[in-house]
Amino acid sequence: MTRDFSVPQQRKLVTELPGPNSIALQERRVASVSRGAGTLANIYMDHASGAILVDVDGNQLIDLGCGIGVTTIGHAHPAVAAAAAEQAAKLTHTLFTVTPYENYVRVAEKLAEITPGDFEKRSILVNSGAEAVENAVKIARKHTGRRAIVSLDHAFHGRTNLTMAMTYRPWPERAGMGPFPGELYSVPVSYPFRDGLTGEEAAEKTIDYIRTHIGASEVAAFFAEPIQGDGGIVIPAPGYFTRISEFCTENGIVFVADEIQAGIARTGTWYAIEHHGVVPDLVTTAKGIAGGFPLAAVTGRAEIMDAVQPGGIGGTFGGNPVSTAAALATFEAIEQEGLLAEARRVEQALWARIGDWAQRFPVVGEVRGKGAMFGVELVQPGTITPNPEALTAVLEHVTTNGVIALDAGSWDSVLRIMPSVVISEELIDDAASVIEEALGSLSAN
């Protein structure tokens, strides 16, 4: 379909990056903002539309990051902006657990419709992905009466104290931040590029670890990202989640699909777990759910979600009227504009344009992805040894040439490409050409 964008969908540089206004803002930022809030590129944005960011110096950059998967339907989607503005003029806050409102209920109804499974469901709305994961832990523990929580190697689940402890790598998220809560365990995951195992073989390795190191009867919940985002766009081999789901059911373990980064149309389905043909007990949703407004959710089987006593879960801003209005507009845009199909179009375009990079560039070990969620794993040529220096060089080149991409991977060696599903083939081609300049230079050296 034809879309109208408030910014021309093209890359255009009018200054060096960062430009003078960004440099001035960076000086102010250093003097006032904690250095703990680190930034990938010190290029300050003014406005955006579709797949283009416009900085404070008037440069137009191709956005392959979407604020780490948030603006899936495009920046400043007109319908989302209008719905939020209309709601803000009517009601901004009462707190749902004090005096409720319809938007919250409508979002919960929609989540019951689009999350996998034909059973009765319930939801709770919160502010962020980490908060959703933390509430899912509480719900699973309350339902099962067990304490142990399992997550996967290379997982990322958040930056609260609890979710940091569920996150795999120590740097930078966990370094110096402990002590952390107990009864949290990391177990092996299927990583086809590195382990060479079938999905079934990898699942048995995971299950054996649980049985021998934790005890299946002790586990309240098994948390898994169907596609690991920060872990490096790791997609477990076919059959892995089928066996894991069976194991969870056999042992009374709540299977939680953490869809915070991969959910809500990014991979060509509402949720990435659908590609694996598995129905989870609980689903956590955030990032792309409200077109850029803060909102997250836990959705799942009614008997599990209702195990918690009234007042046991909730929060002041969870399910805010403006954010829920934005979410309803986002759901509508995905359906009316055929954005699930658009994600599949982006996938085809990316495979066609970058799918041969592992054959063309010795520094590329593998290209992998689903929908608008791709990873390019960089290695020492001729090996599978991670190459973080190569990723640093690629990111430096692309950001100074008007393309915003992301880092990822437990070894900081995966280039993460997560554009909006409304990005054009022309922008994909242009961005890929910029990345290829860096890959070609690395391979030549």
Wavefront OBJ file of the C-alpha trace (Angstrom):
o trace
v 0.000 0.000 0.000
v 1.054 3.622 -0.515
v 2.182 5.388 2.659
v 2.686 9.056 3.322
v 5.767 10.011 5.311
v 6.527 13.420 6.765
v 10.219 12.931 5.924
v 11.514 11.804 2.503
v 12.618 8.187 2.803
v 16.231 8.651 1.820
v 19.632 8.983 3.448
v 21.038 12.505 3.250
v 24.068 13.955 5.009
v 24.503 17.732 5.217
v 27.271 17.711 7.850
v 29.820 15.271 9.153
v 28.425 12.934 11.814
v 28.115 13.897 14.549
v 27.315 17.431 13.425
v 27.998 20.635 15.347
v 24.649 20.727 17.125
v 25.061 17.103 18.216
v 28.560 17.856 19.469
v 27.223 20.781 21.524
v 24.475 18.613 22.987
v 26.974 15.907 23.815
v 28.962 18.407 25.901
v 25.793 19.276 27.831
v 24.931 15.611 28.216
v 28.339 14.723 29.699
v 27.848 17.470 32.286
v 24.346 16.393 33.313
v 23.614 12.738 32.469
v 25.096 9.716 34.213
v 27.724 7.993 32.094
v 25.986 4.745 33.022
v 23.373 5.612 30.393
v 25.805 4.834 27.603
v 25.012 5.622 23.961
v 25.838 3.756 20.755
v 26.094 6.898 18.610
v 26.270 10.440 19.990
v 24.059 11.789 17.206
v 21.062 13.617 18.639
v 17.691 13.203 16.966
v 15.067 15.858 16.342
v 12.279 14.058 14.484
v 11.617 10.956 12.400
v 9.187 9.283 10.025
v 8.974 5.752 8.693
v 12.499 4.358 8.557
v 14.334 7.706 8.587
v 15.738 9.596 11.572
v 16.505 13.317 11.273
v 19.142 14.692 13.623
v 19.488 18.168 15.105
v 21.781 19.176 12.232
v 19.313 18.147 9.526
v 21.001 14.879 8.547
v 18.714 12.029 7.497
v 19.814 8.610 8.734
v 18.529 5.154 7.852
v 17.313 3.494 11.050
v 18.142 -0.219 11.213
v 17.619 -0.342 14.973
v 14.146 1.034 15.749
v 15.238 1.929 19.273
v 16.012 -1.778 19.714
v 12.851 -3.060 18.117
v 10.317 -0.521 19.358
v 9.191 1.430 16.283
v 8.344 -1.683 14.283
v 5.511 0.033 12.393
v 7.659 3.098 11.647
v 8.576 6.288 13.450
v 5.772 8.687 14.365
v 3.036 6.598 12.792
v 0.233 9.131 12.176
v -2.544 6.951 13.586
v -0.589 6.208 16.765
v 0.338 9.867 17.253
v -3.273 10.936 16.746
v -4.647 8.309 19.142
v -2.165 9.292 21.836
v -2.869 12.993 21.432
v -6.633 12.479 21.581
v -6.331 10.341 24.707
v -3.942 12.801 26.385
v -6.549 15.516 25.980
v -9.172 13.334 27.702
v -7.490 11.338 30.479
v -3.822 10.823 31.259
v -3.914 8.878 34.508
v -6.088 7.466 37.257
v -4.236 4.186 37.985
v -6.136 1.132 36.776
v -6.050 -0.509 40.194
v -7.760 2.519 41.753
v -10.340 3.593 39.171
v -10.093 1.567 35.949
v -10.746 2.554 32.322
v -11.681 0.811 29.082
v -8.389 1.065 27.172
v -6.659 -1.312 29.564
v -9.427 -3.883 29.122
v -9.364 -3.517 25.323
v -5.616 -4.114 25.182
v -5.986 -7.224 27.369
v -8.772 -8.475 25.100
v -6.578 -7.971 22.034
v -3.627 -9.729 23.627
v -5.870 -12.701 24.410
v -6.785 -12.775 20.729
v -3.297 -12.552 19.205
v -1.097 -14.541 21.610
v -0.774 -18.252 20.733
v -3.240 -20.734 22.230
v -7.012 -21.144 22.117
v -7.434 -21.388 25.901
v -8.867 -18.735 28.217
v -6.306 -16.005 28.944
v -5.672 -13.079 31.234
v -3.186 -10.181 31.066
v -1.540 -7.608 33.273
v -0.113 -4.397 31.809
v 3.103 -2.839 33.067
v 5.704 -0.332 31.853
v 8.744 -2.156 30.489
v 10.011 -5.496 29.299
v 12.030 -6.075 32.458
v 8.956 -5.361 34.560
v 6.958 -7.847 32.485
v 9.580 -10.553 33.005
v 9.764 -9.834 36.731
v 5.984 -10.143 37.053
v 6.005 -13.358 35.037
v 8.511 -14.783 37.539
v 6.233 -13.830 40.433
v 3.170 -15.290 38.716
v 4.899 -18.583 37.886
v 6.246 -18.969 41.414
v 2.851 -18.259 42.929
v 1.125 -20.721 40.595
v 3.591 -23.588 41.061
v 4.754 -23.047 44.623
v 8.304 -23.531 43.340
v 11.246 -21.119 43.368
v 13.752 -22.083 40.658
v 13.738 -20.037 37.450
v 15.529 -21.226 34.318
v 16.715 -19.010 31.467
v 18.947 -19.741 28.489
v 22.579 -19.065 27.787
v 22.954 -15.848 25.730
v 19.608 -14.572 27.057
v 18.789 -10.971 27.845
v 15.805 -10.335 30.100
v 16.302 -6.835 31.512
v 18.210 -4.528 33.832
v 16.351 -4.773 37.133
v 18.161 -6.688 39.859
v 16.149 -9.844 39.181
v 16.225 -9.694 35.385
v 19.942 -8.820 35.323
v 20.516 -12.067 37.168
v 18.554 -13.859 34.417
v 20.678 -12.177 31.755
v 23.621 -14.208 30.485
v 26.655 -12.016 30.006
v 28.243 -10.119 32.891
v 29.438 -7.045 30.968
v 28.176 -4.393 30.926
v 24.789 -5.137 32.438
v 25.755 -7.064 35.589
v 29.308 -5.984 36.381
v 29.561 -4.697 39.939
v 25.794 -4.744 40.458
v 25.365 -7.708 42.804
v 24.471 -9.454 44.953
v 21.684 -10.973 42.895
v 18.653 -13.044 43.869
v 19.069 -16.793 44.187
v 17.337 -19.743 42.507
v 18.071 -18.388 39.017
v 19.815 -20.738 36.587
v 21.247 -20.397 33.082
v 21.114 -23.511 30.897
v 22.480 -24.408 27.433
v 20.560 -23.201 24.380
v 20.448 -24.324 20.757
v 22.940 -22.162 18.821
v 23.213 -23.877 15.414
v 26.151 -21.807 14.122
v 28.264 -22.755 17.152
v 27.041 -26.120 18.454
v 26.203 -27.948 15.208
v 23.391 -29.825 16.964
v 19.884 -30.583 15.779
v 17.071 -29.001 17.726
v 16.290 -32.309 19.417
v 19.929 -32.905 20.377
v 20.280 -29.410 21.806
v 17.025 -29.785 23.742
v 18.227 -33.000 25.360
v 21.395 -31.188 26.420
v 19.276 -28.446 27.998
v 17.006 -30.955 29.717
v 19.928 -33.008 31.034
v 21.417 -29.872 32.590
v 18.122 -29.068 34.316
v 17.763 -32.610 35.622
v 21.332 -32.922 36.899
v 22.018 -29.386 38.144
v 18.623 -28.139 39.359
v 15.986 -30.867 39.414
v 12.910 -30.604 37.196
v 10.538 -30.755 40.162
v 12.142 -27.599 41.578
v 11.605 -25.427 38.499
v 8.754 -22.915 38.479
v 9.335 -21.482 34.998
v 11.449 -21.862 31.886
v 12.060 -18.493 30.184
v 13.057 -18.414 26.530
v 13.360 -15.804 23.812
v 12.177 -17.573 20.633
v 14.777 -15.426 18.859
v 17.487 -14.090 21.142
v 17.920 -10.406 20.336
v 20.746 -9.027 22.472
v 22.263 -12.524 22.457
v 22.974 -12.155 18.737
v 19.773 -13.040 16.841
v 20.221 -16.659 17.878
v 17.431 -18.792 16.415
v 17.247 -22.270 17.975
v 17.184 -25.155 15.518
v 13.835 -26.648 14.448
v 12.458 -29.040 17.043
v 14.247 -27.456 19.991
v 11.251 -25.682 21.479
v 8.923 -28.574 20.663
v 10.913 -30.860 22.951
v 11.412 -28.148 25.595
v 7.666 -27.463 25.666
v 6.937 -31.180 26.092
v 9.430 -31.373 28.938
v 7.864 -28.385 30.676
v 4.372 -29.856 30.376
v 5.539 -33.248 31.647
v 7.121 -31.641 34.715
v 4.596 -28.923 35.617
v 6.959 -26.125 34.568
v 5.506 -22.860 33.263
v 6.918 -22.243 29.776
v 7.351 -18.478 29.240
v 8.023 -17.021 25.800
v 9.885 -13.741 26.250
v 8.663 -11.907 23.140
v 9.724 -8.440 24.258
v 12.019 -7.898 21.271
v 10.738 -10.381 18.682
v 6.975 -10.043 19.245
v 4.277 -7.807 17.733
v 4.754 -8.319 13.982
v 8.551 -8.048 13.821
v 9.148 -11.548 12.460
v 6.144 -11.815 10.127
v 3.800 -13.276 12.735
v 2.349 -11.681 15.828
v 4.819 -13.649 17.953
v 8.096 -15.359 17.023
v 7.254 -18.538 18.947
v 4.672 -19.224 16.236
v 7.522 -20.086 13.851
v 8.398 -22.962 16.170
v 4.835 -24.324 16.315
v 4.749 -24.163 20.103
v 2.149 -22.669 22.453
v 3.664 -21.157 25.627
v 1.889 -20.878 28.956
v 2.835 -17.207 29.400
v 4.011 -14.542 26.953
v 5.790 -11.312 27.821
v 5.278 -8.414 25.392
v 6.807 -4.932 25.234
v 8.871 -2.791 22.799
v 6.759 -2.793 19.597
v 3.392 -2.991 21.353
v 2.616 0.752 21.456
v 4.522 2.351 18.591
v 7.080 4.053 20.838
v 5.052 4.630 24.013
v 6.018 2.748 27.209
v 3.882 -0.336 27.687
v 4.445 -4.015 28.419
v 2.345 -7.031 29.312
v 2.223 -10.542 30.657
v -0.439 -12.684 28.990
v -1.223 -16.325 29.563
v -3.366 -19.153 30.772
v -6.156 -17.878 33.003
v -5.484 -20.385 35.777
v -1.833 -19.295 35.977
v -2.449 -15.553 35.713
v -5.255 -15.708 38.285
v -3.105 -17.554 40.837
v -1.912 -14.228 42.225
v -3.973 -12.554 44.927
v -5.487 -9.099 44.185
v -2.807 -6.476 44.733
v 0.007 -9.000 44.257
v 0.965 -7.527 40.888
v 0.519 -4.060 39.421
v 2.127 -0.636 39.453
v 1.384 3.066 39.310
v 1.849 3.663 35.587
v 1.172 0.185 34.180
v -1.365 0.305 31.371
v -1.417 4.106 31.279
v -4.395 5.490 29.276
v -2.186 7.213 26.677
v 0.080 4.211 26.169
v -2.869 1.840 25.846
v -4.498 4.172 23.300
v -1.256 4.056 21.319
v -1.218 0.255 21.576
v -4.760 -0.043 20.238
v -3.800 2.164 17.286
v -0.701 0.025 16.728
v -2.741 -3.183 16.642
v -5.139 -1.587 14.170
v -2.320 -0.344 11.941
v -0.716 -3.793 11.826
v -3.981 -5.344 10.695
v -5.249 -2.639 8.345
v -1.892 -2.026 6.668
v -0.958 -5.702 6.351
v 2.232 -5.246 8.364
v 2.699 -8.949 9.110
v 3.088 -9.434 5.373
v 5.334 -6.374 5.223
v 7.683 -7.996 7.746
v 7.886 -11.013 5.478
v 8.607 -8.683 2.541
v 11.472 -7.138 4.495
v 12.813 -10.605 5.264
v 12.820 -11.525 1.574
v 14.508 -8.228 0.692
v 17.204 -8.712 3.337
v 17.942 -12.281 2.271
v 18.159 -11.173 -1.341
v 20.495 -8.294 -0.520
v 22.727 -9.609 2.296
v 22.177 -13.362 2.315
v 25.462 -14.025 0.489
v 27.698 -11.984 2.791
v 29.192 -15.093 4.441
v 30.377 -16.205 0.985
v 31.595 -12.759 -0.075
v 33.297 -11.481 3.074
v 35.700 -13.703 5.070
v 34.918 -11.732 8.246
v 31.248 -12.808 8.104
v 30.603 -16.189 9.673
v 26.827 -16.318 9.228
v 23.814 -14.242 8.262
v 20.602 -15.314 9.985
v 17.207 -13.814 10.618
v 13.460 -13.842 10.464
v 11.189 -11.018 9.331
v 12.777 -7.668 10.134
v 15.198 -9.156 12.663
v 18.624 -10.180 11.306
v 22.059 -10.847 12.718
v 25.411 -10.841 10.935
v 27.940 -12.786 13.022
v 31.490 -11.505 12.559
v 34.405 -13.908 13.035
v 38.123 -14.220 12.592
v 38.354 -15.318 8.920
v 38.358 -19.072 8.462
v 37.152 -19.750 12.021
v 34.098 -19.317 14.229
v 36.121 -17.274 16.723
v 34.153 -14.106 17.609
v 35.526 -10.853 16.161
v 34.367 -7.943 18.339
v 36.983 -5.628 16.835
v 35.366 -6.089 13.452
v 31.965 -5.154 14.837
v 33.398 -2.011 16.405
v 34.873 -1.009 13.040
v 31.634 -1.708 11.170
v 29.525 0.297 13.611
v 31.935 3.218 13.534
v 31.813 3.293 9.737
v 28.058 2.984 9.350
v 27.115 5.513 12.028
v 29.411 8.169 10.569
v 27.856 7.495 7.166
v 24.219 7.822 8.161
v 23.117 4.294 9.066
v 22.064 3.313 12.591
v 22.584 -0.392 13.288
v 23.022 -2.257 16.584
v 25.576 -4.407 18.321
v 24.657 -7.780 19.796
v 26.024 -11.115 20.905
v 27.627 -12.469 24.054
v 31.036 -11.654 22.541
v 29.923 -8.292 21.029
v 30.483 -9.728 17.572
v 27.044 -9.689 15.919
v 25.732 -6.818 13.812
v 22.022 -6.552 14.581
v 19.703 -5.302 11.825
v 16.148 -4.520 12.985
v 14.484 -2.013 10.651
v 10.878 -0.947 10.601
v 8.659 -3.237 8.571
v 7.748 -0.231 6.375
v 11.340 0.237 5.174
v 11.698 0.248 1.395
v 13.910 -2.006 -0.700
v 15.758 1.120 -1.797
v 16.691 1.988 1.790
v 17.690 -1.614 2.488
v 19.971 -1.534 -0.562
v 21.510 1.808 0.414
v 22.135 0.739 4.022
v 23.582 -2.583 2.893
v 25.973 -0.771 0.572
v 27.284 1.304 3.481
v 27.778 -1.830 5.610
v 29.514 -3.553 2.690
v 32.075 -0.754 2.521
v 33.142 -1.637 6.057
v 33.043 -5.408 5.496
v 35.063 -5.047 2.310
v 37.697 -2.968 4.065
v 37.972 -5.483 6.901
v 38.245 -8.399 4.488
v 40.925 -6.596 2.447
v 42.965 -6.027 5.593
l 1 2 3 4 5 6 7 8 9 10 11 12 13 14 15 16 17 18 19 20 21 22 23 24 25 26 27 28 29 30 31 32 33 34 35 36 37 38 39 40 41 42 43 44 45 46 47 48 49 50 51 52 53 54 55 56 57 58 59 60 61 62 63 64 65 66 67 68 69 70 71 72 73 74 75 76 77 78 79 80 81 82 83 84 85 86 87 88 89 90 91 92 93 94 95 96 97 98 99 100 101 102 103 104 105 106 107 108 109 110 111 112 113 114 115 116 117 118 119 120 121 122 123 124 125 126 127 128 129 130 131 132 133 134 135 136 137 138 139 140 141 142 143 144 145 146 147 148 149 150 151 152 153 154 155 156 157 158 159 160 161 162 163 164 165 166 167 168 169 170 171 172 173 174 175 176 177 178 179 180 181 182 183 184 185 186 187 188 189 190 191 192 193 194 195 196 197 198 199 200 201 202 203 204 205 206 207 208 209 210 211 212 213 214 215 216 217 218 219 220 221 222 223 224 225 226 227 228 229 230 231 232 233 234 235 236 237 238 239 240 241 242 243 244 245 246 247 248 249 250 251 252 253 254 255 256 257 258 259 260 261 262 263 264 265 266 267 268 269 270 271 272 273 274 275 276 277 278 279 280 281 282 283 284 285 286 287 288 289 290 291 292 293 294 295 296 297 298 299 300 301 302 303 304 305 306 307 308 309 310 311 312 313 314 315 316 317 318 319 320 321 322 323 324 325 326 327 328 329 330 331 332 333 334 335 336 337 338 339 340 341 342 343 344 345 346 347 348 349 350 351 352 353 354 355 356 357 358 359 360 361 362 363 364 365 366 367 368 369 370 371 372 373 374 375 376 377 378 379 380 381 382 383 384 385 386 387 388 389 390 391 392 393 394 395 396 397 398 399 400 401 402 403 404 405 406 407 408 409 410 411 412 413 414 415 416 417 418 419 420 421 422 423 424 425 426 427 428 429 430 431 432 433 434 435 436 437 438 439 440 441 442 443 444 445
